[in-house]
Amino acid sequence: MKRRNFIQSTSTASLSVPLGCAITGAKAADTPSENLSSRGSFAVDANRVRFYSPAVKESIKVLVVADTHLFKDDDRGEPFQQFSGRMAKAYNRTVHFQSGAATTPEESFAEALKHGKESEVDLLALVGDIFSFPSEAAIDWVSGQLKQAGLPYLYTAGNHDWHYEGMKGSLETLRNTWIEKRLKSLYQGNHPLMAAYEVKGITFLAIDNSHYQILPEQLDFFREHVSHGKPIVLMVHIPLFAPGRPTGYGCGHPDWSAKTDRNHELERRPKWPRSGHTAVTMDFHREVFAATNLLGVFAGHIHRQSIDVMNGIPQFVTNANATGGFMDVEFLPAP
Protein backbone atom coordinates (compact mmCIF):
# COMPACT_ATOMS: atom_id res chain seq x y z
CA MET A 1 0.00 0.00 0.00
CA LYS A 2 1.33 3.44 -0.90
CA ARG A 3 2.17 5.67 2.04
CA ARG A 4 -0.51 8.33 1.27
CA ASN A 5 -3.21 5.68 0.80
CA PHE A 6 -2.16 4.15 4.10
CA ILE A 7 -2.59 7.47 5.89
CA GLN A 8 -6.01 8.10 4.39
CA SER A 9 -7.15 4.58 5.24
CA THR A 10 -6.69 5.23 8.94
CA SER A 11 -10.05 7.01 8.97
CA THR A 12 -11.73 3.60 8.97
CA ALA A 13 -8.99 1.20 10.07
CA SER A 14 -7.27 0.63 13.39
CA LEU A 15 -3.80 2.05 13.86
CA SER A 16 -1.44 2.20 16.83
CA VAL A 17 1.65 4.37 16.59
CA PRO A 18 4.37 5.56 18.99
CA LEU A 19 4.38 9.35 19.21
CA GLY A 20 8.01 9.34 18.12
CA CYS A 21 7.20 7.80 14.73
CA ALA A 22 6.89 10.07 11.67
CA ILE A 23 4.52 8.36 9.23
CA THR A 24 4.40 11.05 6.56
CA GLY A 25 8.09 11.01 5.86
CA ALA A 26 8.44 14.67 6.79
CA LYS A 27 11.95 15.62 7.83
CA ALA A 28 12.31 15.23 11.57
CA ALA A 29 13.53 18.12 13.65
CA ASP A 30 16.41 17.73 16.06
CA THR A 31 14.24 16.51 18.91
CA PRO A 32 15.78 14.52 21.76
CA SER A 33 14.59 10.93 21.70
CA GLU A 34 13.79 10.98 25.40
CA ASN A 35 11.30 13.80 24.82
CA LEU A 36 9.67 11.94 21.94
CA SER A 37 9.31 8.74 23.98
CA SER A 38 7.85 10.68 26.91
CA ARG A 39 4.85 11.57 24.72
CA GLY A 40 3.86 7.91 24.67
CA SER A 41 1.76 6.54 21.81
CA PHE A 42 -1.64 6.88 20.17
CA ALA A 43 -4.16 4.53 18.59
CA VAL A 44 -6.86 5.23 16.00
CA ASP A 45 -9.97 3.14 15.34
CA ALA A 46 -12.49 4.78 12.97
CA ASN A 47 -13.35 8.10 14.65
CA ARG A 48 -11.89 7.08 18.04
CA VAL A 49 -8.45 8.33 19.05
CA ARG A 50 -6.61 7.20 22.19
CA PHE A 51 -3.44 8.78 23.55
CA TYR A 52 -1.31 6.88 26.06
CA SER A 53 1.21 9.17 27.73
CA PRO A 54 3.19 9.29 30.97
CA ALA A 55 2.37 13.01 31.02
CA VAL A 56 -1.31 12.14 31.56
CA LYS A 57 -2.24 11.46 35.17
CA GLU A 58 -5.93 10.58 34.78
CA SER A 59 -8.33 9.86 31.94
CA ILE A 60 -9.54 12.85 29.92
CA LYS A 61 -12.37 12.53 27.40
CA VAL A 62 -12.71 15.09 24.60
CA LEU A 63 -15.31 15.33 21.85
CA VAL A 64 -14.12 17.21 18.74
CA VAL A 65 -16.81 18.74 16.52
CA ALA A 66 -16.30 20.83 13.39
CA ASP A 67 -18.10 21.90 10.22
CA THR A 68 -21.73 21.64 11.31
CA HIS A 69 -22.58 24.48 8.89
CA LEU A 70 -25.83 25.52 10.53
CA PHE A 71 -27.86 27.73 8.20
CA LYS A 72 -30.75 28.47 10.57
CA ASP A 73 -31.90 32.08 10.16
CA ASP A 74 -34.86 34.37 10.87
CA ASP A 75 -36.05 37.88 10.06
CA ARG A 76 -32.98 39.35 11.76
CA GLY A 77 -30.97 37.93 8.89
CA GLU A 78 -33.05 39.48 6.09
CA PRO A 79 -30.80 42.55 5.68
CA PHE A 80 -27.84 40.21 5.06
CA GLN A 81 -29.39 37.79 2.57
CA GLN A 82 -27.32 39.20 -0.30
CA PHE A 83 -24.27 37.96 1.64
CA SER A 84 -25.66 34.71 3.06
CA GLY A 85 -27.68 33.32 0.12
CA ARG A 86 -25.23 30.73 -1.21
CA MET A 87 -24.26 29.25 2.14
CA ALA A 88 -27.88 29.30 3.34
CA LYS A 89 -28.57 26.66 0.68
CA ALA A 90 -25.32 24.70 0.90
CA TYR A 91 -26.15 22.13 3.61
CA ASN A 92 -29.95 21.98 3.68
CA ARG A 93 -29.84 18.28 2.84
CA THR A 94 -27.06 16.08 4.14
CA VAL A 95 -26.39 12.36 4.23
CA HIS A 96 -24.89 10.69 7.29
CA PHE A 97 -21.29 9.70 6.53
CA GLN A 98 -21.72 6.25 8.13
CA SER A 99 -25.33 5.16 7.67
CA GLY A 100 -26.17 7.02 4.46
CA ALA A 101 -29.44 8.13 6.05
CA ALA A 102 -30.81 11.61 5.48
CA THR A 103 -29.94 14.06 8.23
CA THR A 104 -29.58 17.81 8.87
CA PRO A 105 -26.93 19.97 10.52
CA GLU A 106 -29.25 20.63 13.46
CA GLU A 107 -29.91 16.92 14.01
CA SER A 108 -26.20 16.14 13.74
CA PHE A 109 -25.19 18.81 16.25
CA ALA A 110 -27.85 17.72 18.72
CA GLU A 111 -26.75 14.08 18.36
CA ALA A 112 -23.11 15.04 18.98
CA LEU A 113 -24.04 16.88 22.18
CA LYS A 114 -26.18 13.94 23.29
CA HIS A 115 -23.23 11.60 22.70
CA GLY A 116 -20.92 13.92 24.62
CA LYS A 117 -23.28 14.05 27.58
CA GLU A 118 -23.78 10.28 27.64
CA SER A 119 -20.00 9.78 27.41
CA GLU A 120 -19.43 12.34 30.19
CA VAL A 121 -16.75 14.13 28.23
CA ASP A 122 -14.44 16.50 30.08
CA LEU A 123 -14.30 18.91 27.14
CA LEU A 124 -16.30 19.61 24.01
CA ALA A 125 -14.00 21.15 21.39
CA LEU A 126 -15.87 23.15 18.74
CA VAL A 127 -13.20 23.79 16.13
CA GLY A 128 -14.92 26.02 13.62
CA ASP A 129 -17.53 26.32 10.88
CA ILE A 130 -20.29 25.49 13.31
CA PHE A 131 -22.18 28.12 11.30
CA SER A 132 -22.36 28.72 7.56
CA PHE A 133 -22.50 32.48 8.20
CA PRO A 134 -22.89 34.55 11.39
CA SER A 135 -26.65 34.12 11.74
CA GLU A 136 -28.08 35.40 15.00
CA ALA A 137 -30.74 32.69 14.96
CA ALA A 138 -28.18 29.90 14.57
CA ILE A 139 -25.87 31.34 17.22
CA ASP A 140 -28.77 31.69 19.66
CA TRP A 141 -29.81 28.10 18.95
CA VAL A 142 -26.30 26.74 19.56
CA SER A 143 -25.95 28.77 22.75
CA GLY A 144 -29.19 27.25 24.00
CA GLN A 145 -28.09 23.74 23.08
CA LEU A 146 -24.76 24.20 24.87
CA LYS A 147 -26.45 25.55 27.99
CA GLN A 148 -28.89 22.65 28.04
CA ALA A 149 -26.12 20.06 27.57
CA GLY A 150 -24.02 21.59 30.34
CA LEU A 151 -20.73 20.39 28.85
CA PRO A 152 -17.46 22.28 29.40
CA TYR A 153 -16.49 23.54 25.97
CA LEU A 154 -14.07 25.60 23.93
CA TYR A 155 -14.79 27.33 20.66
CA THR A 156 -12.56 28.66 17.91
CA ALA A 157 -13.97 30.12 14.71
CA GLY A 158 -13.87 28.71 11.21
CA ASN A 159 -13.69 30.72 8.00
CA HIS A 160 -17.47 30.56 7.47
CA ASP A 161 -18.49 31.39 11.03
CA TRP A 162 -17.75 35.10 10.56
CA HIS A 163 -17.92 35.39 6.75
CA TYR A 164 -20.74 37.14 4.89
CA GLU A 165 -19.82 36.48 1.27
CA GLY A 166 -19.26 39.61 -0.79
CA MET A 167 -19.17 41.97 2.18
CA LYS A 168 -16.44 44.59 1.76
CA GLY A 169 -13.41 44.53 4.02
CA SER A 170 -10.27 42.53 4.66
CA LEU A 171 -10.62 39.05 6.09
CA GLU A 172 -9.00 40.13 9.33
CA THR A 173 -11.33 43.14 9.68
CA LEU A 174 -14.43 41.09 8.90
CA ARG A 175 -13.38 38.39 11.36
CA ASN A 176 -12.90 40.94 14.13
CA THR A 177 -16.19 42.67 13.31
CA TRP A 178 -18.43 39.61 13.37
CA ILE A 179 -16.69 38.00 16.32
CA GLU A 180 -17.51 41.15 18.27
CA LYS A 181 -21.06 41.54 16.91
CA ARG A 182 -22.25 37.93 16.86
CA LEU A 183 -19.86 35.23 18.11
CA LYS A 184 -18.46 36.84 21.25
CA SER A 185 -20.64 34.99 23.78
CA LEU A 186 -19.31 31.62 22.59
CA TYR A 187 -15.83 32.47 23.89
CA GLN A 188 -17.06 32.60 27.50
CA GLY A 189 -14.98 35.68 28.27
CA ASN A 190 -11.77 34.27 26.77
CA HIS A 191 -9.73 35.94 24.03
CA PRO A 192 -11.38 34.95 20.72
CA LEU A 193 -8.13 34.48 18.80
CA MET A 194 -6.17 32.52 21.40
CA ALA A 195 -7.16 30.88 24.65
CA ALA A 196 -5.95 28.14 26.98
CA TYR A 197 -8.21 25.62 28.74
CA GLU A 198 -6.76 23.53 31.56
CA VAL A 199 -8.24 20.05 31.97
CA LYS A 200 -6.73 17.62 34.48
CA GLY A 201 -3.14 18.68 33.83
CA ILE A 202 -3.35 19.10 30.03
CA THR A 203 -3.53 22.52 28.40
CA PHE A 204 -5.82 22.72 25.37
CA LEU A 205 -4.88 25.69 23.19
CA ALA A 206 -7.54 27.14 20.88
CA ILE A 207 -5.88 29.31 18.22
CA ASP A 208 -7.93 30.96 15.47
CA ASN A 209 -6.31 30.42 12.06
CA SER A 210 -9.58 30.83 10.16
CA HIS A 211 -8.06 33.13 7.54
CA TYR A 212 -5.12 30.69 7.17
CA GLN A 213 -2.57 33.00 8.77
CA ILE A 214 -1.13 33.37 12.26
CA LEU A 215 -0.69 36.73 13.99
CA PRO A 216 2.48 37.62 15.95
CA GLU A 217 0.59 37.68 19.25
CA GLN A 218 -0.74 34.17 18.56
CA LEU A 219 2.77 32.86 17.95
CA ASP A 220 3.93 34.49 21.19
CA PHE A 221 0.99 32.87 22.99
CA PHE A 222 1.90 29.44 21.63
CA ARG A 223 5.58 29.90 22.53
CA GLU A 224 4.68 30.87 26.07
CA HIS A 225 2.69 27.69 26.65
CA VAL A 226 5.34 25.50 25.06
CA SER A 227 7.93 27.05 27.39
CA HIS A 228 5.92 25.97 30.45
CA GLY A 229 6.71 22.33 29.63
CA LYS A 230 3.22 21.06 30.49
CA PRO A 231 1.51 18.69 28.01
CA ILE A 232 -0.48 20.65 25.44
CA VAL A 233 -2.99 19.91 22.67
CA LEU A 234 -3.59 22.35 19.82
CA MET A 235 -7.09 23.05 18.45
CA VAL A 236 -7.41 24.96 15.15
CA HIS A 237 -9.92 25.09 12.33
CA ILE A 238 -7.67 24.92 9.27
CA PRO A 239 -5.26 21.97 9.39
CA LEU A 240 -1.56 22.67 9.23
CA PHE A 241 0.39 21.77 6.11
CA ALA A 242 1.53 18.17 5.82
CA PRO A 243 3.68 16.83 2.96
CA GLY A 244 1.56 15.68 0.04
CA ARG A 245 -1.58 17.48 1.19
CA PRO A 246 -3.41 20.13 -0.91
CA THR A 247 -3.77 23.78 0.04
CA GLY A 248 -6.88 23.00 2.10
CA TYR A 249 -4.26 21.98 4.67
CA GLY A 250 -3.35 25.59 4.28
CA CYS A 251 -1.84 26.94 7.49
CA GLY A 252 1.86 26.94 6.66
CA HIS A 253 1.46 25.39 3.19
CA PRO A 254 4.42 26.54 1.03
CA ASP A 255 2.20 26.79 -2.07
CA TRP A 256 -0.58 28.82 -0.41
CA SER A 257 -0.85 32.08 -2.38
CA ALA A 258 -2.92 33.97 -4.95
CA LYS A 259 -1.64 31.57 -7.59
CA THR A 260 -3.31 28.57 -5.92
CA ASP A 261 -6.49 30.31 -4.69
CA ARG A 262 -9.30 28.65 -6.66
CA ASN A 263 -12.34 29.68 -4.60
CA HIS A 264 -12.10 33.43 -4.00
CA GLU A 265 -14.70 34.24 -6.67
CA LEU A 266 -17.11 31.53 -5.48
CA GLU A 267 -16.77 32.66 -1.85
CA ARG A 268 -16.70 36.35 -2.84
CA ARG A 269 -13.75 37.22 -0.67
CA PRO A 270 -10.32 38.82 -1.15
CA LYS A 271 -7.82 36.63 -2.94
CA TRP A 272 -5.03 35.10 -0.90
CA PRO A 273 -1.92 37.32 -0.97
CA ARG A 274 0.45 37.01 -3.90
CA SER A 275 3.38 36.75 -1.49
CA GLY A 276 1.90 33.72 0.28
CA HIS A 277 2.19 33.16 4.00
CA THR A 278 3.76 35.58 6.41
CA ALA A 279 7.03 34.65 8.09
CA VAL A 280 5.12 34.43 11.37
CA THR A 281 2.78 31.77 9.95
CA MET A 282 5.71 29.72 8.69
CA ASP A 283 7.48 30.06 12.04
CA PHE A 284 4.31 28.88 13.79
CA HIS A 285 4.10 25.79 11.58
CA ARG A 286 7.73 24.93 12.19
CA GLU A 287 7.52 25.47 15.95
CA VAL A 288 4.31 23.46 16.34
CA PHE A 289 5.97 20.34 14.98
CA ALA A 290 9.11 20.95 17.03
CA ALA A 291 7.28 21.30 20.36
CA THR A 292 8.35 18.38 22.53
CA ASN A 293 5.37 18.76 24.92
CA LEU A 294 2.72 18.88 22.17
CA LEU A 295 0.65 15.68 22.18
CA GLY A 296 -1.35 16.40 19.02
CA VAL A 297 -3.25 18.79 16.77
CA PHE A 298 -6.98 18.66 15.96
CA ALA A 299 -8.68 20.48 13.08
CA GLY A 300 -11.66 20.55 10.74
CA HIS A 301 -12.27 22.44 7.48
CA ILE A 302 -11.58 19.53 5.10
CA HIS A 303 -14.87 17.72 5.88
CA ARG A 304 -13.12 14.34 5.70
CA GLN A 305 -11.26 12.49 8.42
CA SER A 306 -7.52 12.23 8.03
CA ILE A 307 -4.33 11.80 10.01
CA ASP A 308 -0.79 12.97 9.35
CA VAL A 309 2.19 12.52 11.66
CA MET A 310 5.07 14.97 11.45
CA ASN A 311 8.13 14.70 13.65
CA GLY A 312 6.20 12.28 15.82
CA ILE A 313 3.26 14.67 16.36
CA PRO A 314 -0.13 13.56 14.96
CA GLN A 315 -2.60 15.92 13.35
CA PHE A 316 -6.20 14.69 13.16
CA VAL A 317 -8.94 16.17 10.98
CA THR A 318 -12.51 15.18 11.84
CA ASN A 319 -15.35 14.37 9.48
CA ALA A 320 -17.90 17.17 9.03
CA ASN A 321 -20.55 17.31 11.72
CA ALA A 322 -23.02 18.40 9.00
CA THR A 323 -22.95 14.75 7.92
CA GLY A 324 -22.95 13.36 11.46
CA GLY A 325 -19.20 13.34 12.03
CA PHE A 326 -17.29 13.97 15.25
CA MET A 327 -14.16 12.60 16.87
CA ASP A 328 -14.00 10.77 20.19
CA VAL A 329 -10.65 11.40 21.87
CA GLU A 330 -9.33 10.04 25.14
CA PHE A 331 -6.05 10.79 26.90
CA LEU A 332 -4.93 7.97 29.17
CA PRO A 333 -1.97 7.38 31.49
CA ALA A 334 0.67 5.19 29.89
CA PRO A 335 1.02 1.77 31.56
Summary of the structure (lengths in Angstrom):
residues: 335
radius of gyration: 18.9
end to end distance: 31.6
largest distance: 58.7
contacts: 1153
relative contact order: 0.21
helix: 32%
strand: 23%
